[in-house]
Amino acid sequence: MKLAPENLERFRRLVLADPQLLEKLRKNSDLNTFITLTVRLGAERGCIFTADQVRAALQESRRAWLERWI
């Protein structure tokens, strides 16, 4: 599988459509564990991305949320 930025977005859509997958990810309050699990579960579904890409996406989401409310 090719490493591509859109793989993370494709995985995000899969998670939103699958309540069991969403619950697996929600159970992890530790950031590093969450990121590791996200990368592994994504790879299992053919969505190849790195921990750094997940971390960057989380930071971007947090920044966008803050900008909306500040």
PDB file with SEQRES, HELIX, SHEET and CRYST1 records, atoms N, CA, C and O in Angstrom:
SEQRES   1 A   70  MET LYS LEU ALA PRO GLU ASN LEU GLU ARG PHE ARG ARG          
SEQRES   2 A   70  LEU VAL LEU ALA ASP PRO GLN LEU LEU GLU LYS LEU ARG          
SEQRES   3 A   70  LYS ASN SER ASP LEU ASN THR PHE ILE THR LEU THR VAL          
SEQRES   4 A   70  ARG LEU GLY ALA GLU ARG GLY CYS ILE PHE THR ALA ASP          
SEQRES   5 A   70  GLN VAL ARG ALA ALA LEU GLN GLU SER ARG ARG ALA TRP          
SEQRES   6 A   70  LEU GLU ARG TRP ILE                                          
HELIX    1 AA1 PRO A    5  ALA A   17  1                                  13    
HELIX    2 AA2 PRO A   19  ARG A   26  1                                   8    
HELIX    3 AA3 LEU A   31  GLU A   44  1                                  14    
HELIX    4 AA4 ALA A   51  TRP A   69  1                                  19    
CRYST1    1.000    1.000    1.000  90.00  90.00  90.00 P 1           1          
ATOM      1  N   MET A   1       0.833  -1.196   0.000  1.00  0.00           N  
ATOM      2  CA  MET A   1       0.000   0.000   0.000  1.00  0.00           C  
ATOM      3  C   MET A   1       0.874   1.254   0.000  1.00  0.00           C  
ATOM      4  O   MET A   1       1.931   1.297   0.630  1.00  0.00           O  
ATOM      5  N   LYS A   2       0.420   2.240  -0.700  1.00  0.00           N  
ATOM      6  CA  LYS A   2       1.152   3.490  -0.810  1.00  0.00           C  
ATOM      7  C   LYS A   2       0.794   4.428   0.343  1.00  0.00           C  
ATOM      8  O   LYS A   2      -0.371   4.571   0.714  1.00  0.00           O  
ATOM      9  N   LEU A   3       1.821   5.058   0.896  1.00  0.00           N  
ATOM     10  CA  LEU A   3       1.626   6.044   1.953  1.00  0.00           C  
ATOM     11  C   LEU A   3       1.134   7.337   1.314  1.00  0.00           C  
ATOM     12  O   LEU A   3       1.854   7.953   0.529  1.00  0.00           O  
ATOM     13  N   ALA A   4      -0.079   7.750   1.641  1.00  0.00           N  
ATOM     14  CA  ALA A   4      -0.658   8.947   1.036  1.00  0.00           C  
ATOM     15  C   ALA A   4      -1.471   9.699   2.085  1.00  0.00           C  
ATOM     16  O   ALA A   4      -2.101   9.084   2.945  1.00  0.00           O  
ATOM     17  N   PRO A   5      -1.457  11.028   2.013  1.00  0.00           N  
ATOM     18  CA  PRO A   5      -2.197  11.823   3.001  1.00  0.00           C  
ATOM     19  C   PRO A   5      -3.696  11.506   3.038  1.00  0.00           C  
ATOM     20  O   PRO A   5      -4.316  11.565   4.099  1.00  0.00           O  
ATOM     21  N   GLU A   6      -4.269  11.174   1.898  1.00  0.00           N  
ATOM     22  CA  GLU A   6      -5.708  10.904   1.874  1.00  0.00           C  
ATOM     23  C   GLU A   6      -6.074   9.607   2.589  1.00  0.00           C  
ATOM     24  O   GLU A   6      -7.246   9.385   2.893  1.00  0.00           O  
ATOM     25  N   ASN A   7      -5.095   8.752   2.862  1.00  0.00           N  
ATOM     26  CA  ASN A   7      -5.372   7.518   3.596  1.00  0.00           C  
ATOM     27  C   ASN A   7      -5.908   7.798   4.994  1.00  0.00           C  
ATOM     28  O   ASN A   7      -6.787   7.083   5.476  1.00  0.00           O  
ATOM     29  N   LEU A   8      -5.394   8.817   5.640  1.00  0.00           N  
ATOM     30  CA  LEU A   8      -5.867   9.161   6.982  1.00  0.00           C  
ATOM     31  C   LEU A   8      -7.312   9.645   6.919  1.00  0.00           C  
ATOM     32  O   LEU A   8      -8.117   9.297   7.782  1.00  0.00           O  
ATOM     33  N   GLU A   9      -7.644  10.430   5.924  1.00  0.00           N  
ATOM     34  CA  GLU A   9      -9.022  10.903   5.764  1.00  0.00           C  
ATOM     35  C   GLU A   9      -9.951   9.728   5.448  1.00  0.00           C  
ATOM     36  O   GLU A   9     -11.068   9.669   5.960  1.00  0.00           O  
ATOM     37  N   ARG A  10      -9.505   8.814   4.626  1.00  0.00           N  
ATOM     38  CA  ARG A  10     -10.308   7.637   4.295  1.00  0.00           C  
ATOM     39  C   ARG A  10     -10.556   6.806   5.561  1.00  0.00           C  
ATOM     40  O   ARG A  10     -11.664   6.315   5.774  1.00  0.00           O  
ATOM     41  N   PHE A  11      -9.532   6.650   6.393  1.00  0.00           N  
ATOM     42  CA  PHE A  11      -9.696   5.915   7.646  1.00  0.00           C  
ATOM     43  C   PHE A  11     -10.665   6.645   8.578  1.00  0.00           C  
ATOM     44  O   PHE A  11     -11.491   6.013   9.236  1.00  0.00           O  
ATOM     45  N   ARG A  12     -10.565   7.960   8.633  1.00  0.00           N  
ATOM     46  CA  ARG A  12     -11.480   8.738   9.474  1.00  0.00           C  
ATOM     47  C   ARG A  12     -12.933   8.474   9.077  1.00  0.00           C  
ATOM     48  O   ARG A  12     -13.798   8.315   9.938  1.00  0.00           O  
ATOM     49  N   ARG A  13     -13.192   8.430   7.782  1.00  0.00           N  
ATOM     50  CA  ARG A  13     -14.552   8.145   7.313  1.00  0.00           C  
ATOM     51  C   ARG A  13     -14.987   6.727   7.684  1.00  0.00           C  
ATOM     52  O   ARG A  13     -16.147   6.502   8.030  1.00  0.00           O  
ATOM     53  N   LEU A  14     -14.057   5.772   7.612  1.00  0.00           N  
ATOM     54  CA  LEU A  14     -14.366   4.399   8.021  1.00  0.00           C  
ATOM     55  C   LEU A  14     -14.734   4.341   9.507  1.00  0.00           C  
ATOM     56  O   LEU A  14     -15.680   3.656   9.897  1.00  0.00           O  
ATOM     57  N   VAL A  15     -13.978   5.065  10.319  1.00  0.00           N  
ATOM     58  CA  VAL A  15     -14.243   5.086  11.765  1.00  0.00           C  
ATOM     59  C   VAL A  15     -15.624   5.668  12.042  1.00  0.00           C  
ATOM     60  O   VAL A  15     -16.371   5.123  12.854  1.00  0.00           O  
ATOM     61  N   LEU A  16     -15.967   6.750  11.388  1.00  0.00           N  
ATOM     62  CA  LEU A  16     -17.263   7.388  11.620  1.00  0.00           C  
ATOM     63  C   LEU A  16     -18.425   6.499  11.183  1.00  0.00           C  
ATOM     64  O   LEU A  16     -19.537   6.637  11.692  1.00  0.00           O  
ATOM     65  N   ALA A  17     -18.176   5.594  10.248  1.00  0.00           N  
ATOM     66  CA  ALA A  17     -19.231   4.702   9.753  1.00  0.00           C  
ATOM     67  C   ALA A  17     -19.301   3.382  10.523  1.00  0.00           C  
ATOM     68  O   ALA A  17     -20.210   2.586  10.288  1.00  0.00           O  
ATOM     69  N   ASP A  18     -18.368   3.137  11.428  1.00  0.00           N  
ATOM     70  CA  ASP A  18     -18.287   1.852  12.127  1.00  0.00           C  
ATOM     71  C   ASP A  18     -18.276   2.081  13.644  1.00  0.00           C  
ATOM     72  O   ASP A  18     -17.228   2.396  14.206  1.00  0.00           O  
ATOM     73  N   PRO A  19     -19.418   1.927  14.309  1.00  0.00           N  
ATOM     74  CA  PRO A  19     -19.491   2.186  15.755  1.00  0.00           C  
ATOM     75  C   PRO A  19     -18.512   1.358  16.586  1.00  0.00           C  
ATOM     76  O   PRO A  19     -17.990   1.854  17.585  1.00  0.00           O  
ATOM     77  N   GLN A  20     -18.252   0.111  16.198  1.00  0.00           N  
ATOM     78  CA  GLN A  20     -17.318  -0.720  16.954  1.00  0.00           C  
ATOM     79  C   GLN A  20     -15.888  -0.196  16.833  1.00  0.00           C  
ATOM     80  O   GLN A  20     -15.146  -0.165  17.815  1.00  0.00           O  
ATOM     81  N   LEU A  21     -15.515   0.207  15.649  1.00  0.00           N  
ATOM     82  CA  LEU A  21     -14.181   0.774  15.435  1.00  0.00           C  
ATOM     83  C   LEU A  21     -14.035   2.086  16.203  1.00  0.00           C  
ATOM     84  O   LEU A  21     -13.004   2.341  16.824  1.00  0.00           O  
ATOM     85  N   LEU A  22     -15.061   2.901  16.154  1.00  0.00           N  
ATOM     86  CA  LEU A  22     -15.052   4.162  16.896  1.00  0.00           C  
ATOM     87  C   LEU A  22     -14.882   3.910  18.394  1.00  0.00           C  
ATOM     88  O   LEU A  22     -14.128   4.618  19.061  1.00  0.00           O  
ATOM     89  N   GLU A  23     -15.569   2.920  18.914  1.00  0.00           N  
ATOM     90  CA  GLU A  23     -15.475   2.598  20.340  1.00  0.00           C  
ATOM     91  C   GLU A  23     -14.071   2.122  20.715  1.00  0.00           C  
ATOM     92  O   GLU A  23     -13.560   2.481  21.776  1.00  0.00           O  
ATOM     93  N   LYS A  24     -13.447   1.320  19.859  1.00  0.00           N  
ATOM     94  CA  LYS A  24     -12.071   0.875  20.118  1.00  0.00           C  
ATOM     95  C   LYS A  24     -11.142   2.073  20.297  1.00  0.00           C  
ATOM     96  O   LYS A  24     -10.294   2.085  21.190  1.00  0.00           O  
ATOM     97  N   LEU A  25     -11.310   3.075  19.445  1.00  0.00           N  
ATOM     98  CA  LEU A  25     -10.444   4.253  19.521  1.00  0.00           C  
ATOM     99  C   LEU A  25     -10.798   5.137  20.711  1.00  0.00           C  
ATOM    100  O   LEU A  25      -9.908   5.711  21.338  1.00  0.00           O  
ATOM    101  N   ARG A  26     -12.063   5.251  21.022  1.00  0.00           N  
ATOM    102  CA  ARG A  26     -12.500   6.093  22.139  1.00  0.00           C  
ATOM    103  C   ARG A  26     -12.027   5.583  23.492  1.00  0.00           C  
ATOM    104  O   ARG A  26     -11.898   6.366  24.433  1.00  0.00           O  
ATOM    105  N   LYS A  27     -11.770   4.300  23.605  1.00  0.00           N  
ATOM    106  CA  LYS A  27     -11.360   3.704  24.875  1.00  0.00           C  
ATOM    107  C   LYS A  27      -9.968   4.159  25.310  1.00  0.00           C  
ATOM    108  O   LYS A  27      -9.591   3.950  26.463  1.00  0.00           O  
ATOM    109  N   ASN A  28      -9.214   4.765  24.430  1.00  0.00           N  
ATOM    110  CA  ASN A  28      -7.832   5.126  24.720  1.00  0.00           C  
ATOM    111  C   ASN A  28      -7.707   6.597  25.061  1.00  0.00           C  
ATOM    112  O   ASN A  28      -7.864   7.465  24.202  1.00  0.00           O  
ATOM    113  N   SER A  29      -7.422   6.866  26.331  1.00  0.00           N  
ATOM    114  CA  SER A  29      -7.254   8.258  26.737  1.00  0.00           C  
ATOM    115  C   SER A  29      -5.797   8.696  26.622  1.00  0.00           C  
ATOM    116  O   SER A  29      -5.516   9.894  26.590  1.00  0.00           O  
ATOM    117  N   ASP A  30      -4.866   7.744  26.558  1.00  0.00           N  
ATOM    118  CA  ASP A  30      -3.456   8.065  26.407  1.00  0.00           C  
ATOM    119  C   ASP A  30      -3.172   8.385  24.938  1.00  0.00           C  
ATOM    120  O   ASP A  30      -3.460   7.575  24.057  1.00  0.00           O  
ATOM    121  N   LEU A  31      -2.612   9.559  24.679  1.00  0.00           N  
ATOM    122  CA  LEU A  31      -2.393  10.026  23.316  1.00  0.00           C  
ATOM    123  C   LEU A  31      -1.510   9.085  22.512  1.00  0.00           C  
ATOM    124  O   LEU A  31      -1.843   8.758  21.373  1.00  0.00           O  
ATOM    125  N   ASN A  32      -0.398   8.643  23.074  1.00  0.00           N  
ATOM    126  CA  ASN A  32       0.510   7.771  22.326  1.00  0.00           C  
ATOM    127  C   ASN A  32      -0.135   6.427  22.001  1.00  0.00           C  
ATOM    128  O   ASN A  32       0.060   5.891  20.910  1.00  0.00           O  
ATOM    129  N   THR A  33      -0.895   5.887  22.935  1.00  0.00           N  
ATOM    130  CA  THR A  33      -1.600   4.633  22.690  1.00  0.00           C  
ATOM    131  C   THR A  33      -2.649   4.830  21.602  1.00  0.00           C  
ATOM    132  O   THR A  33      -2.798   3.985  20.719  1.00  0.00           O  
ATOM    133  N   PHE A  34      -3.372   5.939  21.666  1.00  0.00           N  
ATOM    134  CA  PHE A  34      -4.385   6.256  20.660  1.00  0.00           C  
ATOM    135  C   PHE A  34      -3.745   6.336  19.269  1.00  0.00           C  
ATOM    136  O   PHE A  34      -4.266   5.765  18.310  1.00  0.00           O  
ATOM    137  N   ILE A  35      -2.630   7.035  19.164  1.00  0.00           N  
ATOM    138  CA  ILE A  35      -1.967   7.202  17.866  1.00  0.00           C  
ATOM    139  C   ILE A  35      -1.469   5.862  17.335  1.00  0.00           C  
ATOM    140  O   ILE A  35      -1.648   5.558  16.155  1.00  0.00           O  
ATOM    141  N   THR A  36      -0.848   5.064  18.192  1.00  0.00           N  
ATOM    142  CA  THR A  36      -0.353   3.748  17.779  1.00  0.00           C  
ATOM    143  C   THR A  36      -1.498   2.866  17.302  1.00  0.00           C  
ATOM    144  O   THR A  36      -1.386   2.204  16.270  1.00  0.00           O  
ATOM    145  N   LEU A  37      -2.588   2.853  18.043  1.00  0.00           N  
ATOM    146  CA  LEU A  37      -3.749   2.058  17.671  1.00  0.00           C  
ATOM    147  C   LEU A  37      -4.355   2.561  16.358  1.00  0.00           C  
ATOM    148  O   LEU A  37      -4.749   1.757  15.512  1.00  0.00           O  
ATOM    149  N   THR A  38      -4.431   3.860  16.185  1.00  0.00           N  
ATOM    150  CA  THR A  38      -4.968   4.434  14.958  1.00  0.00           C  
ATOM    151  C   THR A  38      -4.158   3.983  13.751  1.00  0.00           C  
ATOM    152  O   THR A  38      -4.726   3.588  12.733  1.00  0.00           O  
ATOM    153  N   VAL A  39      -2.833   4.040  13.861  1.00  0.00           N  
ATOM    154  CA  VAL A  39      -1.968   3.616  12.759  1.00  0.00           C  
ATOM    155  C   VAL A  39      -2.186   2.126  12.462  1.00  0.00           C  
ATOM    156  O   VAL A  39      -2.296   1.732  11.302  1.00  0.00           O  
ATOM    157  N   ARG A  40      -2.246   1.303  13.515  1.00  0.00           N  
ATOM    158  CA  ARG A  40      -2.417  -0.141  13.328  1.00  0.00           C  
ATOM    159  C   ARG A  40      -3.771  -0.482  12.714  1.00  0.00           C  
ATOM    160  O   ARG A  40      -3.844  -1.256  11.759  1.00  0.00           O  
ATOM    161  N   LEU A  41      -4.845   0.094  13.262  1.00  0.00           N  
ATOM    162  CA  LEU A  41      -6.181  -0.182  12.739  1.00  0.00           C  
ATOM    163  C   LEU A  41      -6.339   0.336  11.313  1.00  0.00           C  
ATOM    164  O   LEU A  41      -7.010  -0.285  10.489  1.00  0.00           O  
ATOM    165  N   GLY A  42      -5.719   1.471  11.031  1.00  0.00           N  
ATOM    166  CA  GLY A  42      -5.741   1.988   9.660  1.00  0.00           C  
ATOM    167  C   GLY A  42      -5.049   1.034   8.700  1.00  0.00           C  
ATOM    168  O   GLY A  42      -5.581   0.730   7.632  1.00  0.00           O  
ATOM    169  N   ALA A  43      -3.878   0.565   9.071  1.00  0.00           N  
ATOM    170  CA  ALA A  43      -3.121  -0.355   8.215  1.00  0.00           C  
ATOM    171  C   ALA A  43      -3.901  -1.645   7.975  1.00  0.00           C  
ATOM    172  O   ALA A  43      -3.874  -2.193   6.873  1.00  0.00           O  
ATOM    173  N   GLU A  44      -4.593  -2.127   9.000  1.00  0.00           N  
ATOM    174  CA  GLU A  44      -5.402  -3.340   8.851  1.00  0.00           C  
ATOM    175  C   GLU A  44      -6.509  -3.160   7.820  1.00  0.00           C  
ATOM    176  O   GLU A  44      -7.005  -4.140   7.265  1.00  0.00           O  
ATOM    177  N   ARG A  45      -6.893  -1.931   7.565  1.00  0.00           N  
ATOM    178  CA  ARG A  45      -7.962  -1.629   6.620  1.00  0.00           C  
ATOM    179  C   ARG A  45      -7.433  -1.021   5.320  1.00  0.00           C  
ATOM    180  O   ARG A  45      -8.198  -0.468   4.529  1.00  0.00           O  
ATOM    181  N   GLY A  46      -6.133  -1.126   5.108  1.00  0.00           N  
ATOM    182  CA  GLY A  46      -5.534  -0.646   3.862  1.00  0.00           C  
ATOM    183  C   GLY A  46      -5.297   0.851   3.808  1.00  0.00           C  
ATOM    184  O   GLY A  46      -5.040   1.398   2.736  1.00  0.00           O  
ATOM    185  N   CYS A  47      -5.380   1.519   4.945  1.00  0.00           N  
ATOM    186  CA  CYS A  47      -5.143   2.959   5.027  1.00  0.00           C  
ATOM    187  C   CYS A  47      -3.786   3.160   5.708  1.00  0.00           C  
ATOM    188  O   CYS A  47      -3.695   3.151   6.936  1.00  0.00           O  
ATOM    189  N   ILE A  48      -2.764   3.336   4.926  1.00  0.00           N  
ATOM    190  CA  ILE A  48      -1.413   3.428   5.453  1.00  0.00           C  
ATOM    191  C   ILE A  48      -1.048   4.889   5.687  1.00  0.00           C  
ATOM    192  O   ILE A  48      -1.086   5.706   4.767  1.00  0.00           O  
ATOM    193  N   PHE A  49      -0.690   5.207   6.939  1.00  0.00           N  
ATOM    194  CA  PHE A  49      -0.249   6.548   7.317  1.00  0.00           C  
ATOM    195  C   PHE A  49       0.649   6.417   8.529  1.00  0.00           C  
ATOM    196  O   PHE A  49       0.726   5.354   9.144  1.00  0.00           O  
ATOM    197  N   THR A  50       1.323   7.492   8.866  1.00  0.00           N  
ATOM    198  CA  THR A  50       2.298   7.448   9.957  1.00  0.00           C  
ATOM    199  C   THR A  50       1.730   8.057  11.237  1.00  0.00           C  
ATOM    200  O   THR A  50       0.716   8.755  11.225  1.00  0.00           O  
ATOM    201  N   ALA A  51       2.414   7.770  12.332  1.00  0.00           N  
ATOM    202  CA  ALA A  51       2.062   8.385  13.612  1.00  0.00           C  
ATOM    203  C   ALA A  51       2.196   9.903  13.520  1.00  0.00           C  
ATOM    204  O   ALA A  51       1.389  10.631  14.097  1.00  0.00           O  
ATOM    205  N   ASP A  52       3.201  10.380  12.804  1.00  0.00           N  
ATOM    206  CA  ASP A  52       3.370  11.835  12.645  1.00  0.00           C  
ATOM    207  C   ASP A  52       2.191  12.459  11.907  1.00  0.00           C  
ATOM    208  O   ASP A  52       1.782  13.576  12.224  1.00  0.00           O  
ATOM    209  N   GLN A  53       1.646  11.748  10.926  1.00  0.00           N  
ATOM    210  CA  GLN A  53       0.478  12.267  10.211  1.00  0.00           C  
ATOM    211  C   GLN A  53      -0.741  12.332  11.138  1.00  0.00           C  
ATOM    212  O   GLN A  53      -1.516  13.286  11.078  1.00  0.00           O  
ATOM    213  N   VAL A  54      -0.908  11.332  11.982  1.00  0.00           N  
ATOM    214  CA  VAL A  54      -2.024  11.340  12.944  1.00  0.00           C  
ATOM    215  C   VAL A  54      -1.847  12.492  13.917  1.00  0.00           C  
ATOM    216  O   VAL A  54      -2.794  13.231  14.190  1.00  0.00           O  
ATOM    217  N   ARG A  55      -0.643  12.647  14.439  1.00  0.00           N  
ATOM    218  CA  ARG A  55      -0.353  13.728  15.387  1.00  0.00           C  
ATOM    219  C   ARG A  55      -0.631  15.096  14.748  1.00  0.00           C  
ATOM    220  O   ARG A  55      -1.235  15.965  15.377  1.00  0.00           O  
ATOM    221  N   ALA A  56      -0.191  15.283  13.506  1.00  0.00           N  
ATOM    222  CA  ALA A  56      -0.411  16.554  12.807  1.00  0.00           C  
ATOM    223  C   ALA A  56      -1.899  16.805  12.582  1.00  0.00           C  
ATOM    224  O   ALA A  56      -2.364  17.936  12.720  1.00  0.00           O  
ATOM    225  N   ALA A  57      -2.648  15.758  12.236  1.00  0.00           N  
ATOM    226  CA  ALA A  57      -4.090  15.907  12.026  1.00  0.00           C  
ATOM    227  C   ALA A  57      -4.797  16.288  13.323  1.00  0.00           C  
ATOM    228  O   ALA A  57      -5.705  17.118  13.322  1.00  0.00           O  
ATOM    229  N   LEU A  58      -4.377  15.680  14.421  1.00  0.00           N  
ATOM    230  CA  LEU A  58      -4.959  16.029  15.720  1.00  0.00           C  
ATOM    231  C   LEU A  58      -4.672  17.480  16.080  1.00  0.00           C  
ATOM    232  O   LEU A  58      -5.552  18.187  16.572  1.00  0.00           O  
ATOM    233  N   GLN A  59      -3.450  17.923  15.837  1.00  0.00           N  
ATOM    234  CA  GLN A  59      -3.078  19.306  16.137  1.00  0.00           C  
ATOM    235  C   GLN A  59      -3.861  20.277  15.266  1.00  0.00           C  
ATOM    236  O   GLN A  59      -4.304  21.322  15.743  1.00  0.00           O  
ATOM    237  N   GLU A  60      -4.035  19.939  13.991  1.00  0.00           N  
ATOM    238  CA  GLU A  60      -4.787  20.800  13.086  1.00  0.00           C  
ATOM    239  C   GLU A  60      -6.249  20.882  13.509  1.00  0.00           C  
ATOM    240  O   GLU A  60      -6.844  21.958  13.471  1.00  0.00           O  
ATOM    241  N   SER A  61      -6.827  19.764  13.909  1.00  0.00           N  
ATOM    242  CA  SER A  61      -8.216  19.765  14.372  1.00  0.00           C  
ATOM    243  C   SER A  61      -8.374  20.608  15.626  1.00  0.00           C  
ATOM    244  O   SER A  61      -9.340  21.359  15.763  1.00  0.00           O  
ATOM    245  N   ARG A  62      -7.430  20.482  16.527  1.00  0.00           N  
ATOM    246  CA  ARG A  62      -7.464  21.260  17.762  1.00  0.00           C  
ATOM    247  C   ARG A  62      -7.348  22.759  17.455  1.00  0.00           C  
ATOM    248  O   ARG A  62      -8.072  23.574  18.027  1.00  0.00           O  
ATOM    249  N   ARG A  63      -6.426  23.114  16.544  1.00  0.00           N  
ATOM    250  CA  ARG A  63      -6.243  24.515  16.164  1.00  0.00           C  
ATOM    251  C   ARG A  63      -7.512  25.067  15.525  1.00  0.00           C  
ATOM    252  O   ARG A  63      -7.937  26.174  15.852  1.00  0.00           O  
ATOM    253  N   ALA A  64      -8.122  24.303  14.615  1.00  0.00           N  
ATOM    254  CA  ALA A  64      -9.344  24.752  13.949  1.00  0.00           C  
ATOM    255  C   ALA A  64     -10.471  24.953  14.962  1.00  0.00           C  
ATOM    256  O   ALA A  64     -11.232  25.916  14.863  1.00  0.00           O  
ATOM    257  N   TRP A  65     -10.578  24.058  15.922  1.00  0.00           N  
ATOM    258  CA  TRP A  65     -11.618  24.175  16.939  1.00  0.00           C  
ATOM    259  C   TRP A  65     -11.409  25.439  17.775  1.00  0.00           C  
ATOM    260  O   TRP A  65     -12.351  26.187  18.039  1.00  0.00           O  
ATOM    261  N   LEU A  66     -10.156  25.663  18.186  1.00  0.00           N  
ATOM    262  CA  LEU A  66      -9.864  26.848  18.984  1.00  0.00           C  
ATOM    263  C   LEU A  66     -10.144  28.135  18.217  1.00  0.00           C  
ATOM    264  O   LEU A  66     -10.701  29.082  18.774  1.00  0.00           O  
ATOM    265  N   GLU A  67      -9.765  28.174  16.959  1.00  0.00           N  
ATOM    266  CA  GLU A  67     -10.009  29.378  16.146  1.00  0.00           C  
ATOM    267  C   GLU A  67     -11.493  29.664  16.003  1.00  0.00           C  
ATOM    268  O   GLU A  67     -11.904  30.822  15.932  1.00  0.00           O  
ATOM    269  N   ARG A  68     -12.288  28.621  15.961  1.00  0.00           N  
ATOM    270  CA  ARG A  68     -13.727  28.805  15.841  1.00  0.00           C  
ATOM    271  C   ARG A  68     -14.323  29.427  17.093  1.00  0.00           C  
ATOM    272  O   ARG A  68     -15.298  30.175  17.010  1.00  0.00           O  
ATOM    273  N   TRP A  69     -13.749  29.128  18.251  1.00  0.00           N  
ATOM    274  CA  TRP A  69     -14.320  29.553  19.510  1.00  0.00           C  
ATOM    275  C   TRP A  69     -13.617  30.744  20.162  1.00  0.00           C  
ATOM    276  O   TRP A  69     -14.073  31.258  21.183  1.00  0.00           O  
ATOM    277  N   ILE A  70     -12.529  31.169  19.578  1.00  0.00           N  
ATOM    278  CA  ILE A  70     -11.805  32.325  20.168  1.00  0.00           C  
ATOM    279  C   ILE A  70     -12.115  33.564  19.366  1.00  0.00           C  
ATOM    280  O   ILE A  70     -11.617  34.645  19.682  1.00  0.00           O  
TER     281      ILE A  70                                                      
END                                                                             
